[in-house]
Amino acid sequence: MSTPDSATPHPPTLESVLRGAWAAFHPTQPAPLGWLTHTTTQIQTYLREHPTAPPPHVAPGGNAEELARWRREVWQALREAAATNDIDVDAADRILHAVGLPGLPRR
């Protein structure tokens, strides 16, 4: 059962990161008046205007040939990752099962 104490901690706020950065570079000086607010606003404005996260990759859905190619690529990528021990074979099988693909061959 989840309790408020066991909740995952929230990531630090932008303001706390900026305060920490200022303190790291200028440990004996207080931040200039308005610096924190101005810098936070400028960073947030920039991030709104220039999204940094790439759009999520979505499997093609319209063309059956594209979907079949995508499924082959996913299966082959997981097979190669399992063969080079980049991913556990059981984990690869669980991923393949989740997307409706056959499991990897076992020796």
N, CA, C and O atoms as a DFTB+ gen file, in Angstrom:
428 C
 N C O
     1  1       0.844      -1.175       0.000
     2  2       0.000       0.000       0.000
     3  2       0.887       1.236       0.000
     4  3       1.916       1.272       0.676
     5  1       0.503       2.203      -0.726
     6  2       1.297       3.417      -0.857
     7  2       0.923       4.421       0.230
     8  3      -0.254       4.638       0.520
     9  1       1.926       5.013       0.809
    10  2       1.701       6.044       1.816
    11  2       2.412       7.309       1.375
    12  3       3.301       7.253       0.525
    13  1       2.036       8.451       1.938
    14  2       2.705       9.694       1.551
    15  2       4.208       9.648       1.803
    16  3       4.967      10.302       1.087
    17  1       4.660       8.883       2.816
    18  2       6.094       8.821       3.108
    19  2       6.842       8.030       2.047
    20  3       8.012       8.307       1.785
    21  1       6.185       7.044       1.426
    22  2       6.875       6.182       0.478
    23  2       6.780       6.688      -0.961
    24  3       7.272       6.034      -1.881
    25  1       6.163       7.824      -1.156
    26  2       6.050       8.359      -2.504
    27  2       7.435       8.715      -3.030
    28  3       8.323       9.106      -2.272
    29  1       7.600       8.572      -4.332
    30  2       8.893       8.913      -4.916
    31  2       9.128      10.407      -4.769
    32  3       8.200      11.201      -4.922
    33  1      10.367      10.794      -4.473
    34  2      10.642      12.216      -4.285
    35  2      10.458      12.977      -5.592
    36  3      10.724      12.458      -6.676
    37  1      10.007      14.194      -5.467
    38  2       9.820      15.042      -6.638
    39  2      11.180      15.534      -7.120
    40  3      12.086      15.730      -6.309
    41  1      11.337      15.735      -8.419
    42  2      12.603      16.279      -8.897
    43  2      12.775      17.710      -8.371
    44  3      11.789      18.374      -8.049
    45  1      14.005      18.178      -8.284
    46  2      14.216      19.532      -7.773
    47  2      13.580      20.566      -8.700
    48  3      13.475      20.359      -9.909
    49  1      13.168      21.661      -8.119
    50  2      12.593      22.737      -8.926
    51  2      13.706      23.484      -9.634
    52  3      14.866      23.420      -9.227
    53  1      13.357      24.182     -10.679
    54  2      14.328      24.987     -11.409
    55  2      14.963      26.022     -10.487
    56  3      16.164      26.281     -10.562
    57  1      14.150      26.608      -9.623
    58  2      14.666      27.621      -8.696
    59  2      15.716      27.034      -7.759
    60  3      16.742      27.664      -7.502
    61  1      15.464      25.826      -7.248
    62  2      16.438      25.236      -6.323
    63  2      17.733      24.865      -7.054
    64  3      18.820      24.966      -6.486
    65  1      17.612      24.439      -8.304
    66  2      18.812      24.135      -9.085
    67  2      19.617      25.410      -9.332
    68  3      20.843      25.407      -9.219
    69  1      18.925      26.496      -9.668
    70  2      19.628      27.761      -9.900
    71  2      20.272      28.291      -8.616
    72  3      21.390      28.806      -8.646
    73  1      19.573      28.166      -7.506
    74  2      20.159      28.594      -6.216
    75  2      21.430      27.793      -5.922
    76  3      22.444      28.351      -5.503
    77  1      21.361      26.494      -6.145
    78  2      22.519      25.638      -5.922
    79  2      23.674      25.981      -6.841
    80  3      24.833      25.967      -6.426
    81  1      23.354      26.291      -8.102
    82  2      24.400      26.670      -9.056
    83  2      25.061      27.985      -8.632
    84  3      26.283      28.119      -8.681
    85  1      24.242      28.944      -8.218
    86  2      24.807      30.226      -7.766
    87  2      25.718      29.996      -6.563
    88  3      26.829      30.523      -6.505
    89  1      25.241      29.214      -5.613
    90  2      26.021      28.966      -4.402
    91  2      27.319      28.221      -4.715
    92  3      28.329      28.430      -4.042
    93  1      27.299      27.360      -5.723
    94  2      28.506      26.617      -6.077
    95  2      29.568      27.528      -6.686
    96  3      30.760      27.340      -6.440
    97  1      29.146      28.511      -7.476
    98  2      30.100      29.384      -8.147
    99  2      30.420      30.645      -7.348
   100  3      31.488      31.235      -7.516
   101  1      29.509      31.053      -6.490
   102  2      29.700      32.264      -5.691
   103  2      29.322      31.974      -4.231
   104  3      28.335      32.517      -3.736
   105  1      30.090      31.131      -3.540
   106  2      29.667      30.685      -2.206
   107  2      29.570      31.798      -1.165
   108  3      28.834      31.654      -0.189
   109  1      30.276      32.876      -1.344
   110  2      30.257      33.929      -0.316
   111  2      29.375      35.101      -0.681
   112  3      29.228      36.036       0.106
   113  1      28.779      35.065      -1.876
   114  2      27.982      36.209      -2.330
   115  2      26.511      35.827      -2.460
   116  3      26.186      34.756      -2.974
   117  1      25.636      36.694      -2.000
   118  2      24.208      36.433      -2.244
   119  2      23.883      36.722      -3.709
   120  3      24.545      37.533      -4.355
   121  1      22.873      36.058      -4.210
   122  2      22.447      36.292      -5.593
   123  2      21.908      37.715      -5.714
   124  3      21.267      38.214      -4.789
   125  1      22.164      38.374      -6.852
   126  2      21.639      39.727      -7.045
   127  2      20.110      39.742      -6.987
   128  3      19.454      38.765      -7.348
   129  1      19.575      40.824      -6.544
   130  2      18.136      40.983      -6.424
   131  2      17.478      40.781      -7.792
   132  3      17.852      41.440      -8.762
   133  1      16.525      39.895      -7.870
   134  2      15.794      39.651      -9.114
   135  2      16.461      38.647     -10.042
   136  3      15.859      38.233     -11.033
   137  1      17.692      38.247      -9.740
   138  2      18.404      37.332     -10.627
   139  2      17.673      35.989     -10.766
   140  3      17.507      35.479     -11.873
   141  1      17.247      35.434      -9.649
   142  2      16.592      34.133      -9.666
   143  2      15.293      34.169     -10.473
   144  3      15.051      33.300     -11.310
   145  1      14.479      35.159     -10.222
   146  2      13.196      35.288     -10.936
   147  2      13.424      35.511     -12.425
   148  3      12.780      34.872     -13.257
   149  1      14.338      36.415     -12.762
   150  2      14.610      36.724     -14.172
   151  2      15.167      35.492     -14.900
   152  3      14.718      35.161     -15.997
   153  1      16.130      34.829     -14.294
   154  2      16.752      33.674     -14.941
   155  2      15.747      32.538     -15.105
   156  3      15.701      31.902     -16.158
   157  1      14.959      32.283     -14.094
   158  2      13.938      31.239     -14.174
   159  2      12.950      31.538     -15.300
   160  3      12.612      30.653     -16.085
   161  1      12.494      32.768     -15.376
   162  2      11.544      33.158     -16.422
   163  2      12.160      32.994     -17.803
   164  3      11.502      32.498     -18.717
   165  1      13.408      33.401     -17.965
   166  2      14.072      33.290     -19.269
   167  2      14.230      31.823     -19.687
   168  3      14.009      31.484     -20.850
   169  1      14.608      30.964     -18.754
   170  2      14.773      29.541     -19.071
   171  2      13.429      28.910     -19.424
   172  3      13.333      28.158     -20.394
   173  1      12.402      29.209     -18.651
   174  2      11.082      28.635     -18.929
   175  2      10.539      29.114     -20.272
   176  3       9.928      28.337     -21.006
   177  1      10.754      30.379     -20.596
   178  2      10.317      30.907     -21.892
   179  2      11.050      30.197     -23.024
   180  3      10.434      29.807     -24.016
   181  1      12.336      30.032     -22.882
   182  2      13.116      29.359     -23.908
   183  2      12.631      27.922     -24.102
   184  3      12.460      27.470     -25.234
   185  1      12.412      27.213     -23.007
   186  2      11.980      25.821     -23.114
   187  2      10.591      25.689     -23.730
   188  3      10.315      24.723     -24.441
   189  1       9.721      26.654     -23.461
   190  2       8.390      26.628     -24.092
   191  2       8.510      26.842     -25.594
   192  3       7.797      26.207     -26.372
   193  1       9.400      27.727     -26.003
   194  2       9.549      28.047     -27.428
   195  2      10.383      27.025     -28.187
   196  3      10.259      26.911     -29.406
   197  1      11.228      26.285     -27.487
   198  2      12.120      25.312     -28.117
   199  2      12.030      23.988     -27.363
   200  3      12.883      23.699     -26.524
   201  1      11.016      23.188     -27.647
   202  2      10.870      21.919     -26.936
   203  2      12.123      21.057     -27.130
   204  3      12.662      20.976     -28.234
   205  1      12.576      20.422     -26.060
   206  2      13.803      19.647     -26.125
   207  2      13.557      18.155     -26.317
   208  3      14.441      17.449     -26.804
   209  1      12.406      17.670     -25.956
   210  2      12.136      16.234     -26.084
   211  2      11.703      15.926     -27.514
   212  3      10.819      16.588     -28.059
   213  1      12.331      14.916     -28.119
   214  2      11.887      14.546     -29.469
   215  2      10.502      13.922     -29.393
   216  3      10.137      13.331     -28.377
   217  1       9.737      14.053     -30.457
   218  2       8.409      13.435     -30.437
   219  2       8.563      11.924     -30.286
   220  3       9.495      11.343     -30.844
   221  1       7.669      11.283     -29.546
   222  2       7.797       9.837     -29.346
   223  2       7.633       9.091     -30.656
   224  3       6.836       9.476     -31.512
   225  1       8.395       8.019     -30.799
   226  2       8.293       7.194     -32.004
   227  2       7.055       6.315     -31.887
   228  3       6.867       5.610     -30.896
   229  1       6.241       6.369     -32.883
   230  2       5.017       5.573     -32.890
   231  2       5.105       4.588     -34.044
   232  3       5.496       4.945     -35.155
   233  1       4.742       3.369     -33.771
   234  2       4.763       2.357     -34.820
   235  2       3.818       2.768     -35.936
   236  3       2.720       3.257     -35.672
   237  1       4.236       2.572     -37.187
   238  2       3.349       2.900     -38.291
   239  2       2.074       2.085     -38.207
   240  3       2.110       0.916     -37.823
   241  1       0.961       2.679     -38.557
   242  2      -0.296       1.976     -38.395
   243  2      -1.084       1.821     -39.669
   244  3      -1.904       0.909     -39.770
   245  1      -0.867       2.678     -40.646
   246  2      -1.712       2.659     -41.823
   247  2      -1.360       1.570     -42.814
   248  3      -2.253       0.891     -43.322
   249  1      -0.085       1.388     -43.100
   250  2       0.353       0.486     -44.138
   251  2       0.785      -0.842     -43.515
   252  3       1.638      -0.860     -42.627
   253  1       0.203      -1.955     -43.974
   254  2       0.518      -3.279     -43.418
   255  2       1.977      -3.640     -43.666
   256  3       2.607      -4.291     -42.833
   257  1       2.512      -3.225     -44.800
   258  2       3.913      -3.525     -45.114
   259  2       4.858      -2.777     -44.163
   260  3       5.851      -3.338     -43.698
   261  1       4.542      -1.519     -43.883
   262  2       5.356      -0.743     -42.941
   263  2       5.294      -1.350     -41.544
   264  3       6.309      -1.427     -40.851
   265  1       4.118      -1.775     -41.135
   266  2       3.960      -2.382     -39.818
   267  2       4.749      -3.684     -39.722
   268  3       5.389      -3.948     -38.704
   269  1       4.706      -4.490     -40.765
   270  2       5.460      -5.748     -40.775
   271  2       6.955      -5.469     -40.708
   272  3       7.680      -6.177     -40.009
   273  1       7.430      -4.454     -41.421
   274  2       8.842      -4.088     -41.391
   275  2       9.234      -3.610     -40.000
   276  3      10.292      -3.973     -39.486
   277  1       8.383      -2.800     -39.397
   278  2       8.653      -2.293     -38.045
   279  2       8.738      -3.440     -37.050
   280  3       9.621      -3.463     -36.192
   281  1       7.812      -4.399     -37.168
   282  2       7.815      -5.543     -36.259
   283  2       9.096      -6.362     -36.420
   284  3       9.668      -6.814     -35.428
   285  1       9.551      -6.558     -37.663
   286  2      10.810      -7.289     -37.903
   287  2      11.990      -6.544     -37.289
   288  3      12.864      -7.156     -36.675
   289  1      12.013      -5.226     -37.453
   290  2      13.114      -4.425     -36.915
   291  2      13.155      -4.498     -35.389
   292  3      14.233      -4.607     -34.803
   293  1      12.001      -4.440     -34.749
   294  2      11.942      -4.531     -33.292
   295  2      12.447      -5.899     -32.848
   296  3      13.262      -5.988     -31.930
   297  1      11.973      -6.965     -33.487
   298  2      12.374      -8.315     -33.110
   299  2      13.875      -8.494     -33.296
   300  3      14.548      -9.043     -32.423
   301  1      14.413      -8.027     -34.448
   302  2      15.841      -8.184     -34.721
   303  2      16.692      -7.354     -33.759
   304  3      17.749      -7.809     -33.321
   305  1      16.244      -6.152     -33.431
   306  2      16.996      -5.309     -32.508
   307  2      17.073      -5.949     -31.126
   308  3      18.126      -5.928     -30.489
   309  1      15.972      -6.511     -30.665
   310  2      15.985      -7.179     -29.361
   311  2      16.799      -8.470     -29.403
   312  3      17.467      -8.807     -28.425
   313  1      16.753      -9.193     -30.514
   314  2      17.566     -10.409     -30.644
   315  2      19.048     -10.060     -30.574
   316  3      19.814     -10.726     -29.879
   317  1      19.455      -9.004     -31.301
   318  2      20.860      -8.587     -31.280
   319  2      21.278      -8.095     -29.892
   320  3      22.376      -8.397     -29.425
   321  1      20.401      -7.339     -29.242
   322  2      20.720      -6.834     -27.903
   323  2      20.868      -7.989     -26.912
   324  3      21.736      -7.951     -26.040
   325  1      20.032      -9.003     -27.042
   326  2      20.134     -10.159     -26.146
   327  2      21.396     -10.965     -26.456
   328  3      22.044     -11.476     -25.543
   329  1      21.743     -11.081     -27.730
   330  2      22.930     -11.847     -28.119
   331  2      24.209     -11.196     -27.611
   332  3      25.175     -11.897     -27.309
   333  1      24.235      -9.885     -27.512
   334  2      25.435      -9.175     -27.037
   335  2      25.342      -8.838     -25.555
   336  3      26.148      -8.065     -25.037
   337  1      24.356      -9.420     -24.872
   338  2      24.151      -9.220     -23.426
   339  2      23.869      -7.765     -23.056
   340  3      24.149      -7.347     -21.933
   341  1      23.320      -6.998     -23.984
   342  2      22.899      -5.629     -23.675
   343  2      21.569      -5.631     -22.941
   344  3      21.231      -4.670     -22.251
   345  1      20.812      -6.719     -23.093
   346  2      19.533      -6.870     -22.404
   347  2      19.376      -8.337     -22.039
   348  3      19.824      -9.214     -22.777
   349  1      18.754      -8.601     -20.928
   350  2      18.483      -9.963     -20.495
   351  2      17.490     -10.602     -21.463
   352  3      16.535      -9.955     -21.893
   353  1      17.713     -11.869     -21.804
   354  2      16.843     -12.565     -22.758
   355  2      15.405     -12.601     -22.261
   356  3      14.476     -12.423     -23.048
   357  1      15.211     -12.827     -20.965
   358  2      13.847     -12.862     -20.420
   359  2      13.179     -11.496     -20.547
   360  3      11.985     -11.415     -20.838
   361  1      13.944     -10.414     -20.328
   362  2      13.384      -9.069     -20.473
   363  2      13.019      -8.804     -21.930
   364  3      11.970      -8.226     -22.214
   365  1      13.876      -9.222     -22.847
   366  2      13.577      -9.059     -24.276
   367  2      12.310      -9.816     -24.640
   368  3      11.469      -9.306     -25.381
   369  1      12.169     -11.041     -24.118
   370  2      10.957     -11.822     -24.394
   371  2       9.707     -11.133     -23.854
   372  3       8.660     -11.143     -24.500
   373  1       9.819     -10.538     -22.670
   374  2       8.650      -9.834     -22.106
   375  2       8.267      -8.643     -22.988
   376  3       7.083      -8.376     -23.193
   377  1       9.262      -7.935     -23.505
   378  2       8.969      -6.802     -24.399
   379  2       8.306      -7.308     -25.668
   380  3       7.298      -6.758     -26.114
   381  1       8.874      -8.355     -26.247
   382  2       8.300      -8.907     -27.479
   383  2       6.869      -9.378     -27.245
   384  3       5.990      -9.140     -28.074
   385  1       6.638     -10.036     -26.133
   386  2       5.287     -10.498     -25.807
   387  2       4.328      -9.308     -25.663
   388  3       3.175      -9.378     -26.086
   389  1       4.814      -8.224     -25.064
   390  2       3.954      -7.048     -24.852
   391  2       3.512      -6.409     -26.155
   392  3       2.435      -5.817     -26.221
   393  1       4.332      -6.520     -27.196
   394  2       3.949      -5.926     -28.483
   395  2       3.441      -6.976     -29.472
   396  3       3.287      -6.699     -30.661
   397  1       3.183      -8.191     -28.964
   398  2       2.572      -9.211     -29.796
   399  2       3.501      -9.905     -30.769
   400  3       3.066     -10.379     -31.819
   401  1       4.792      -9.970     -30.422
   402  2       5.766     -10.639     -31.288
   403  2       6.204     -11.951     -30.648
   404  3       6.121     -12.098     -29.429
   405  1       6.674     -12.917     -31.459
   406  2       7.135     -14.187     -30.893
   407  2       8.414     -13.990     -30.090
   408  3       9.194     -13.071     -30.338
   409  1       8.606     -14.876     -29.124
   410  2       9.799     -14.797     -28.283
   411  2      11.051     -15.155     -29.056
   412  3      10.993     -15.607     -30.199
   413  1      12.193     -14.940     -28.403
   414  2      13.481     -15.245     -29.013
   415  2      13.759     -16.750     -28.944
   416  3      13.332     -17.416     -28.001
   417  1      14.475     -17.288     -29.944
   418  2      14.803     -18.717     -29.881
   419  2      15.789     -18.958     -28.740
   420  3      16.668     -18.138     -28.477
   421  1      15.627     -20.092     -28.071
   422  2      16.530     -20.472     -26.965
   423  2      17.396     -21.641     -27.423
   424  3      16.957     -22.491     -28.197
   425  1      18.620     -21.668     -26.937
   426  2      19.504     -22.797     -27.272
   427  2      19.375     -23.873     -26.235
   428  3      20.035     -24.907     -26.333
